[in-house]
Amino acid sequence: MKQRIAFALIMGIITTGIISFTLISINIGFVEKFLSIWLRSWATSYAVVIPCILIIGPKVQVFVNTTFPEKALIDE
């Protein structure tokens, strides 16, 4: 469980940072208050994504595992 939480926190920081930076720069450009707008957007998206990763992530993992089961290696 600690690993899942650590993964969610780290992955959340990276993905929300990249996505919010990209979308803010595309939508408003590098205006005078860009940094404060971006940081507020980043914090909001981070607060939303962490629970999503923790709640939805395991369900997605089960779906992927059932959809793409690992095949046993056959020794020749």
NORPEKA-V415359 format. One record per backbone hydrogen bond with DSSP energy under -1.0 kcal/mol. NH is the residue of the N-H (numbers start at 1). CO is the residue of the C=O. Records with the same first field share a line. If there is no record, write none. Layout:
NH->CO, CO
This chain:
5->1
6->2
7->3
8->4
9->5
10->6
11->7
12->8
13->9
14->10
15->11
16->12
17->13
18->14
19->15
20->16
21->17
22->18
23->19
24->20
25->21
26->22
27->23
28->24
31->29
34->31
37->33
38->34
39->35
40->36
41->37
42->38
43->39
44->40
45->41
46->42
47->43
48->44
49->45
50->46
52->48
53->49
54->50
55->51
56->52
57->53
60->56
61->57
62->58
63->59
64->60
65->61
66->62
67->63
68->64
